[in-house]
């Protein structure tokens, strides 16, 4: 992205996770501040299940979660980073209907940044030995804003 582009952000949170409400509220507050300052194009908040069957989603929300996961996978492969262990896929077997299937386990929270329809960042992720968290991603977005303000102030002073 160029410095004049305004990114769009999507925040995904798990519905069934207890004890993370304060953290989720803080992330939403920080995103709202970025949105109010016109530093991001907007925030799309989605709730996803902790486990989603990859071969046959039951709802539109599950189908959207799978589509997003697949786009995140493509982005990660292109960037040479890993979404594991935050996103995991498990092979499962249902003895009731004698069917094997693959299940996606989603992270408690995921933040994705887009330039138009292109994924430009996903958190959490791993890059070698470094873990890049949702907080790291937010801090980077906020830092970009501070740098833009500092640049504008320097130009105004000249």
N, C-alpha and C positions, 0 to 999 in steps of 0.2 A: 504494500500500500504506500501511496505517496502521502506526504504530510497534509495535503489538502483533502484527502479522502476521509469520510466519516464512517467508521466501522459500524456494523450492526452486530448485536450480541444476542446469543441465546443462552439461557440458564436452564439447566435441567436439574430437578431435585427428586429424590426418591420419596414416595408418599409414606412408606412404612417404616421410616427410620426415626427412632425416638432419641432424644437427647441432642439433636442438631438444630433445633429451632432457633436458638440464639445466633448460631453461626450463619444459618440461612438468612435470617433477618438482617444481619450485618452485611452480607453480600448483596442482598436486595437493596439495602439503603445506599451502599456505595455505588451500585449501578444506577439507582435513581438519581443520585447526585451527578453522575457523569451524563445522564440523559438530560437532566434539567439544564446543565451547562452546555448542551448541544455538542458534547464531545463524542457521543455515540449517536447513531441514527435511531436507536430505540432498543428496547429489551423485550424479548419474547420469553416468557416464563412457561415452562412445561413441567408437568409432573409425570414421572415414569415409574413403572413397577421395578422391583428389585430383580426380577427374573422375567425374561421374555423369550418365548419359544421362537427360534429364528425361522423355522420352516413354515409355520402357520400362525401368524398373529391373530389373536381373538378380537381385537378392536382396532379402530383407526389410530388411536394413540400408540398402540403397540407397533403397528405398521410404520408410523412416523418415527418411533424410536429406532426401529431396525434400519430405516432409510438413513437416518442421521448417523447411526453407528457405522454403516457401510461407507458413508461419505467421510467420516472421521478416519476410518481404516485406510481409505485411499490417500487422504492427506498425510497421515502418519507414514505410510510406505514411501510416498514421494519425498517427505522431509527427512526420512531416515531416523524417525523416533518411534517409540512404542507406547501404545495405550495400555499395555499390561503392566502391572497386575490390576489396574483400576477397572478396566473392562475385561471380563473373563468369559470364555465360552467353554461350556461343559457338554460332554456327550452324556445323554440320559437314555434310560430305557423305562418304558411304562409296561409293567407286567400285566396290568389290567387289560390293555388293548394290544399287547405285544408289539410295540412300536418303538424304534430307536429315533431319537431326535436330538437336535443341538439347541442348547439354551444359553442365552446371553445374560450375564450377571452385570448389572449396571453399577456405576459408582454412586455414592451418596449424593454427590453434587458434581456437575460438569458445566464448564463454561466454554462456549465456542464463539469465536470472533469471525465475522464474515466481511469480505469486500465484495459487495454485490451478492452473488450466489456462491462465490468461492470461499472455502474454508481457509483462513489464514492463521488460526491458532486454536488449539484445544487444550484444555486443562481439566483434570490432571493428565500428565503424560510423563514418560521417562525419556531422557536423552543421555544415553550412556549410563553413568552412575548418578546423574542428577535428576531429581524429581522436580517437576514444574507443577506447582499447585494452583488451585483457583485463586488463592490469595496472591501468588506471584503474578498471575495474569492480570488481576485487578490493579495491583501495584504498578505494573508496566503501563497499563492504560492510563492510570492517574498520573504517572511520571511523564508520559507523552503530553498530557494536557498541561502540566506544570512547565515543561520545556517550551511548549508553544506560547504560553503566557509570558515566560521570560524572554523569548525571542521577540514577541510583540512589544514588550516594555522597552527592550534595547533599541528597537527600531524607532519607537516613539521618542526616546531620549536623544536620538541622533538628529 
